[in-house]
Each structure stands twice: as structure tokens, then as C-alpha cells.
Amino acid sequence: MKSLTDHLTAYAAYHRDERNIATHMVGVPLIVLAIATLLSRPVLWEGPFLPLTPAFVVAAAILLFYCLLNAGLAIVMGLALALALAGASWIARQETVWWLSAGIGTFVVGWAIQFVGHLYEGRKPAFMDDVRSLLIGPLFVMVEWLNKLGLYRGVFQEMERRAGPAKFDSCGVA
């Protein structure tokens, strides 16, 4: 199995324009929230704290994958996913029209932002070559945020060393 740094480096290779990275910092969390929202409506079991939904099952499976890559980062991602699930659960309890509007609308806006970023990049999204990058995108965004906070610098620096530094191209040409 590939290491965390291997996965992040492969993903980073598609994201070397700073504007594309910036769009992902917004678009990826929106997509995660949208998917959690859309999968939070069917309740499989009504628990004492949160209901068991397909969103929870998917999040648990993804966190297991993240644990195999890096336990510490999986804990941080677990906290972020818990916030997304809590918000999604609240949205899912609203009237159907609001739940669907929020879920689908957020999904469309998130992907639109992503594709604008790839216009700047001049390169297709990573998931078109490797579907696993759909799971790595949230990790990439988290590592970017954590690096800005002075955390996970070693992982970030190794990813940048392998993929090359991100650049700002004012002409829009990658």
C-alpha cells in the first residue's frame, strides 16, 4: 500500500498552481459537507446521540483508510468529519426541499469551484486518472491547513519536495 506521502505527492502533482490549491481549500470541504448532507437523510438506526446513517458508515470507512495512512492525521480528519456530520445531520432534518437544495446546491458549487481551479492549473482533476484521489483530496486540504498552522510540516515539505513547489502563474498558463 502507498504511504501517506506517496498519496499526497501524487495528488499534489495535479495541484501546483496556488490558485487551484486555494479553490480546493473551499471546494473540497463543500463537497464533503454536501455528500454528508445527502447521505444523512436515510436513518438506519436512531441512536441516543446521533442517528446511524449512510453518511456515518461512509465516514467510518474513510477514517479507517486514513488510520492506515497516518493515525494522527486520521484523528484530525475524524474531528473535521464529525463537524461535517453534525451539520449534515441538522440539514437532513429540515424539510425535504431544503435538505435537497442544500445538499445538491453545495455539491454543485463545490465542484464548480474545483473546476475553476483546474482551469488555472491547466490540468485535469486527479480523480480522472485515479479515483482514490477523491479520498486523498480532503487529506491534502487538511495537510495544507495544518502546515499553515505550523503542524505536519515534515509531511508537507516532503510532499512539496517530491511534487515541486506550488507557483502563482498570473497569466493563467500552467
C-alpha positions in Angstrom: 0.0 0.0 0.0 1.2 3.5 -0.8 2.3 5.7 2.1 0.5 9.0 3.1 3.3 10.9 1.5 3.1 8.9 -1.7 -0.7 9.6 -2.0 -0.3 13.3 -1.2 2.6 13.6 -3.7 0.5 12.0 -6.5 -2.4 14.3 -5.6 -0.1 17.4 -5.3 1.2 16.8 -8.8 -2.2 17.9 -10.1 -2.2 20.9 -7.8 0.8 23.1 -8.3 -0.9 26.4 -9.0 -1.6 28.4 -5.8 -5.0 29.5 -7.2 -6.0 25.9 -7.8 -4.9 25.0 -4.2 -6.9 27.9 -2.9 -10.1 26.8 -4.7 -9.6 23.3 -3.2 -9.4 24.8 0.3 -13.0 25.9 -0.2 -14.4 23.4 -2.8 -13.3 20.1 -1.1 -14.9 20.9 2.3 -18.1 22.0 0.4 -18.2 18.7 -1.4 -17.6 16.7 1.8 -20.4 18.6 3.5 -22.7 18.0 0.5 -22.1 14.3 0.4 -22.5 14.0 4.2 -25.8 16.0 3.9 -27.2 13.9 1.1 -26.3 10.7 2.9 -27.6 11.8 6.3 -31.3 11.6 5.4 -31.9 7.9 5.4 -31.7 6.8 9.1 -30.6 3.2 9.5 -30.9 3.3 13.3 -31.9 6.1 15.7 -29.1 6.3 18.3 -29.0 8.2 21.6 -26.7 10.9 20.3 -26.6 10.8 16.5 -28.6 8.6 14.2 -26.7 5.9 12.2 -26.9 7.0 8.6 -25.1 6.0 5.4 -23.1 9.2 5.9 -21.8 7.9 9.2 -21.0 4.5 7.7 -19.1 6.1 4.8 -17.2 8.4 7.1 -16.2 5.5 9.3 -14.8 3.5 6.3 -12.9 6.5 5.1 -11.4 7.1 8.6 -10.3 3.5 8.7 -8.4 4.1 5.4 -6.9 7.3 6.9 -5.8 5.4 10.0 -3.9 3.0 7.8 -2.0 6.0 6.3 -1.5 8.1 9.5 -3.2 7.7 12.8 -2.7 11.3 14.0 -4.0 12.8 10.8 -6.9 10.4 10.9 -7.8 11.8 14.4 -7.8 15.4 13.0 -9.8 14.3 10.0 -12.2 12.5 12.3 -12.9 15.7 14.2 -13.4 17.6 10.9 -15.8 14.8 9.7 -17.6 14.8 13.0 -18.3 18.5 12.5 -19.5 17.9 8.9 -21.7 15.0 10.0 -23.2 17.1 12.8 -24.0 19.9 10.3 -25.3 17.5 7.7 -27.5 15.8 10.3 -29.1 19.1 11.2 -29.6 19.9 7.5 -31.1 16.5 6.8 -33.7 17.1 9.5 -35.1 20.0 7.6 -37.9 19.9 5.1 -37.1 17.8 2.0 -36.9 20.7 -0.3 -34.3 22.5 1.9 -32.3 19.3 2.5 -32.1 18.5 -1.2 -31.4 22.2 -2.1 -28.6 22.4 0.4 -27.1 19.0 -0.5 -27.3 19.3 -4.3 -26.5 23.1 -4.3 -23.5 22.7 -2.1 -22.3 19.8 -4.2 -22.6 21.7 -7.5 -21.0 24.9 -6.1 -18.1 22.8 -4.6 -17.4 21.1 -7.9 -17.7 24.4 -9.8 -15.1 25.9 -7.6 -12.9 22.8 -8.1 -13.1 23.0 -11.9 -12.3 26.8 -11.9 -9.2 25.9 -10.0 -8.2 23.3 -12.6 -8.7 25.9 -15.3 -6.0 27.9 -13.6 -3.9 24.7 -13.3 -4.3 23.8 -16.9 -4.6 20.2 -15.9 -7.5 17.8 -15.4 -8.5 16.8 -11.9 -6.5 13.9 -10.3 -9.6 11.7 -9.9 -9.8 11.3 -13.7 -6.7 9.3 -13.5 -7.1 7.7 -10.1 -10.4 7.6 -8.3 -8.7 7.2 -5.0 -7.8 10.8 -5.2 -11.4 11.6 -4.2 -10.3 10.2 -0.7 -6.9 12.0 -0.8 -8.3 15.4 -1.6 -9.6 16.1 1.9 -6.3 14.9 3.4 -4.4 17.2 1.0 -6.6 20.2 2.1 -6.1 19.3 5.8 -2.3 19.0 5.4 -2.3 22.4 3.7 -4.3 23.9 6.6 -2.2 22.2 9.2 1.0 23.4 7.5 -0.2 26.9 7.7 -0.7 26.4 11.5 2.9 25.0 11.8 1.8 21.4 12.0 2.6 18.4 9.8 5.5 20.4 8.3 7.6 17.3 7.6 4.8 15.6 5.6 4.1 18.9 3.8 7.8 19.6 3.0 8.3 16.0 1.7 5.2 16.3 -0.5 6.5 19.7 -1.9 10.0 18.3 -2.4 8.6 15.4 -4.5 5.9 17.3 -6.4 7.7 20.6 -6.6 6.7 23.9 -5.1 3.4 25.5 -5.8 3.5 28.6 -8.0 1.3 31.5 -8.8 1.0 32.0 -12.6 -0.5 35.4 -13.3 -1.0 34.6 -16.9 -3.3 31.6 -16.2 -1.0 29.3 -18.1 0.3 26.3 -16.2 
